[in-house]
Each structure stands twice: as C-alpha cells, then as structure tokens.
Amino acid sequence: MQTWNNLVNIALLGTGKRSAGAADLLPVLQPLWQSIQQQQEDETDGFLQLAALTATIRQAGVQPVAVDAVSFAEAGPEEKNYCSAQATQLLKQVLDEDSVPLLEYWLIQCAAKTQLVWPEFLPGLLNLAVKEKRLRELVVQCSGERGAWLASLNTEWQYFITEDMETVWQTGTLEQRKQVLRNMRSTDAATAREWLIQTWPQENAATRADLLSFMSVNAGTDDIAWLQSLLTEKSQKVKEEAARLLKRIPGSPVILQYQQALQQVVNLNKTAGTIQFVMPAQWEGALFKTGIDKLSNRKELSDNAYIMDQLIEAVPPVFWEQLWSASPQQIITWFQQREESLQHVRALVIATRRFNDQRWALALAQYSQVFYLDLLSVLPAVEQDASCIQYFASDPDYVLRAAAGFERKWSLELTKVIFTHVAKQPYLYNRTFFQQHIRHIPESVLPLLAQLAPKEAYAARVWQQTSAFVVRLVSLKEQTIRVFHQ
C-alpha cells in the first residue's frame, strides 16, 4: 500500500518538515484526514490518528496465506476407563495447589488403577511434564490414546512413547531413547545392554557418554566385560563414565585390584584383636591410574593413610568378612582397637553407603563408637527414624536432607521432631517445604499440629496459618486414596 509507505516517510522526516497531503492518501482517507485536522490542534497527534486509521484499513480485507489442506488422524479408541467425577474434581484441587509431589501422588493412584485423566486436562499435564521429568512416565500412563495423539502434534511432548520400546530405541529422539534405556535397565538389564552395544558404533562421543550413564541402573557382574572394553575408547568422557560404573560393581577388575592391594597391606592379629598396616616402600603405579590420589588432602591423615582410606572406601564391606571369616561386629571392633585403624572406620561407612549394604549399616550403627549420619540412607525404616530422632539436634539440616530422601512416610514421632524444628523458622521453612514433603507427612500428625506451635509469638501466628495449609494438603492426599479405592 503506497499510502502506508508515504506515511512512513513522513514519520521519518517528522511532521515539522512535511505534512500529509491529499495526494499521499487513499480517497477513503482524505475526508477523514480533513476531519482530524479540524479537531486536532497538534499536528503530531493528528498524524498519529491518521496512521492508526491507515493501519486498520491496511489490514481490512487481507487474504490469509493459502496452505494445503491439513488432515489429522483421529485418536484411537481408549482401552482404559476414565477416572471418576470425584477423582476429576480432586485433580482440579490438586492442580490449584501447584504441588508437584501432590500431583505425582494423585497420578500414582490413577495409574495403579489403570485409569485415565479426562481429555481437558491433557494439554496442561503434558506441558507440566516437559519441565517436571519425574511426572513423564505417570502422565503417559494416565493419558491413553488421546494423550498419544496430542503428543504427536507437539514436538515438546516427544517424551510420550507409544510404540514398542525397541522401535523407539532405534528411531526415537535422544530424550526418548534415554527414557527407553532407563526403563529397560529397570526391567531387563541384559536386553538394555545388548541394545546399547548394537547401536554403539553409530553413536557420537557425547551421546555415548550420555547413554552410558544409564547403565548404573541395576549395574551388575554381567556388565563388567563390556564396560571394561570401553576403557580403551578415544573419548575421555566415555572412559571416565565406564571407570565410574566399574567401581560400583563388586567383582570388577578395579575392585579386585583394590582388594589385592589391601590384602598386601592390612594384617589382622586375631589373638590380640588388632589390625596393623604394613605400608609398602612404594605403592604400585597402576593404583594411581585408576583415580587413587597420592597426596593427602586431609591434615589428620598422612599420604599413606589417605591412600588406605581411599582403598577401604572403594571395596565392598563384605570383602573383610570373606578375608577374615568374621562378622561385621567383630571387624568393626577390631578396627576400633587401635588409633591407626580407628581413623579408617569412616571409610568403612562410606563403603557401606556406596554399596548399599544394609547389614553393615546396622552393624556400624550399633557397634561403632561414633554414629555416622551417612548411614541414614542405608538403614532399615525403623532404625532410620529412630536415628533421625536421636541425632536430629546435632545436625538438623543433614537429618532433614536425609529424611527428604526416604521413599515412604515419616513415622509420627519423627514428624513431630521435624515439625517442631521447622515451625520455629517460618522464613526458612515456608509452605513450599510442606508441598515438597506431602508424601512424607502422616495423617496422624494433624490432631497434634497445635501442640507443636513454637512459643515465640510471631512464629506461633505463622504456624497457625501453616497448620491450616498442611491440613488442606494432607486432606487432599487422604481424599486421593479414598477416591481411587472406593
């Protein structure tokens, strides 16, 4: 439109240098421009009104860009039932709370009953799962054929897998393939390994390292041979990841190497019940190529003691049972007899946690002279809660972090200890804290909330409001259980 070009040129020059004339305008605009000039004293304001009118006329009657006809296949028929009206109403309330853990809890119950969410919720849930990866598998399970159909229309929802896993592994995006590999390692580790071996030559170095990290799921002795072969790869990242995985698998060459080194250095005098260390004049150089540091970074440990510490951390605690034909209790007692060996008890604790040995965690908790909070994640549930309560005052932040990792409800007594602590610090532990930990909070604590109020007036007022919020969250969790089990 030439009129628009004329107005642009006038705007660039400024109305002080040039005014719009009849020749610059379409015939339909000329009388309107005259009317504007009569009503507006300021020429600039009048010109802007003219430009606005011209922009409107310019858009009027514009034809849309012609495109070929777009057709969509219909979503397939659903094989699962939709959730009940009560569950749907509850889902609305859960979404209003903006609590991902609470939504996750609702989706877990829905998936367990092999039911579907109603279609109007699908776009929102699919979008949320883009950011909250922990929800993806549950959203897929609860979305059905309609969800799969919608996901095919949006590239951001490509995590939605509807084809068989082997097909997706061969043809899917990297994110889809990672999800498949993770799932397969959980259910069929051997098949997942074979799939990765088959496609390995076609993967680039970055993708290899990325996919290899999922071999940590159910890593076992059957994986050792292939992981060992990767130590000669060109990519440093791949070699480092393979080495990291091998250090987590009992019986791998690197762990056997560490065990052999310990056998040569550690001597047990069963008669005296003491452990002695006979340090070599020079450690084998091969040890240091596996990641063992030569020089101590801890003032209390000499270089030799630091090397010993690293070796003890790196072998499964059951190694000592096999070496000395003794129980964990006996071995812990021997380690604590002399200062030289006592300094390595913490290394036993780290090894216990690394190899997730619950028997040793119980033994260390019972027979060690000092309780190590690192054991909390490995202990059985009853001992976990009892230890959290006992040692909460000594390091509340650490205990809270450990308790946050429990895959279960807290006991009532532990919940009371935690709530008593957080109620005193309303700025640090606000509503977000309770949203994040809703799955941990037992219903039995609700009648006791008022009793847990802090004495300080301001904190007590905030706790009263927080308590009402907690009651609402826990109530939604209780209702979720009821609607899916009635």
Phi, psi and omega in degrees: 000119183294326179303317181295319178298321178298316181294324177297317180297319179296319180297322180293322180283325184101140183293344177288336181261332181208136178253156177287134178243172182301326183292340181277347192245157170295152179306323183293337182270341187299311178294329178293321179294321177297319179295319179296317181297326180289329185267336184254124177281325180274119185294327180294316178298319179297319180297321179295323176296319178298318179297321179296317178297318181296320179297321179293314180296324181299324182277337183295132176079005179291132180276136177293156178296131180284132177230157176295153180300135179252128180237143179240138172288147180286153175295145179290162179293144181282139177262343180256161177274150173284154179291164185290167177298322179295318179294324179294316178298322179293322178300320177301316180294321179297316179296325178295332180284344179056041180246107180299316178300322179291320176296318178301319179298316179298315182294325178299316180294320180296315180294323180297330179267008181049047178247168184242151170280155181287150189306327184295343179270347189297311181303317180296317180292319179297321177294317181298322182289344174298317181274318183263088186297333181296340182270348192302308184297321179292318178298319178299314182296328185262005185258336176066201183293325179295320178295319178297320179295314179297318182298329180291346183262358184223119183296334180289344182258026184288353175292346182286112184254121179242338179281170177295151191296326180294322178296316179296322178299323182280326191238353187282175174288169180300317180297319179295318181294323177296319179295318179298315182297318178299313181296318181292323177296331180285328186252329182209080187299323183294315179296318179300319179296317181296320177300316182293321178297319182295321183267355185307315182298335182272349184275145173279173188298317182295318180293322178302311181297322181295311181291325183298329182299334181283353174290350177292338178288118180057035177299137183208185186299331180293342181272347191300311187302314182291317179299322179297323180293337182282350180291350177256008178298155178288323183289125179294323180296319179295316180298318180294320180292319178298318179296319179298317181293319180297328180288352179258358185248110176304137180094355178289156182305321183291322178289322175298324177297317179294319181296320179296319179297320179293320179301326182282342187250328187262126178240138178249128171259096185294328181297314180275344182069038182230156179247135178235151180243125177253096186286139179287156176298327178209128179288152178297133181298334181298331179299318186285341176286345181268359179112358176287130181276140180282321188256138182287140173250015179235126186300326186281351182243133172289172179300316179297316180295325180292321176297317177301316181302315180296321180293318180295321178298331191268356181247147178298139180303332180298341176305319182291325176297316181290324182292318187247003181050053184223164180276161175305321180300314180297316183295317179297319178298316179297319180297334185265003183284326183233149182301323183299321180269333180301326182293349181257005179297322179298327177296324175298321179297315180296319177296321179299318179289319182299319183259010173051050183265102185291325178299314180290326177299316178296317181295316179294321178297327184272324191246350177287145180293335180234139175274131181256121182297339178300340182283345188304321184287347185255337184294155172297164189304312183298314180290327176302307184295319180298318180290321177301316180294315184295322187250012182300315185296331183286329180203075185299324181296316180295315181297320178297318178297320179294315181296329179295337180272356180292135180267050183192176175287149170286153172291161180300317182294319178293320179299319179298319179296315181295313182295322178300322180289310186288333180296334181280349183231068186296334179286324182280322182244084181267198184299330180301322179302315183286328174298315183293332186249022183300326181290341180273340190277121179281147180297333185293348181278343186303315180294347185259359186301319181297325181290339183269004182296140178288162182281328182297133192300311183296313180299325179294320179295317179296320181297326178298317178291319179296321180300318178298322178294317179297318178301318180295316180297312182294324177298318177296322178294317178297318180296325178300317179297317184294314187293335180264359181233014179271000000 
